[in-house]
Amino acid sequence: TFLPQFLFIDHMVKHIIKTVLPPIHLMSPTEALRLFQQLYILNTCIQYGSGLAEHIRNKYSEEFRYYIQIATVEAMLPAHYAVTQPAMRLLLQVLSCILQ
């Protein structure tokens, strides 16, 4: 069965993937902040929710392995945004945890 938090995570992961897929475009400040927030929530769920972490690994490891490319996301996040470096750190943490 799908618990409400699984549905929430599914919706959020799909939004993250849609946001960072090519074609490369510069994110607006709002998009960059939303990406940071979603990565923060996802990272927290992976770190502290073993059931959620397992769900994310089982369902989305291929998407994170093949569709989410660090260089592409870096190109989309303008360097002068305050959330760019924290978002990239979170993305690396999330990728590391999902693809372990």
Helices and strands as residue ranges (DSSP letters): H 4-20, H 29-48, H 50-66, H 70-76, H 84-98
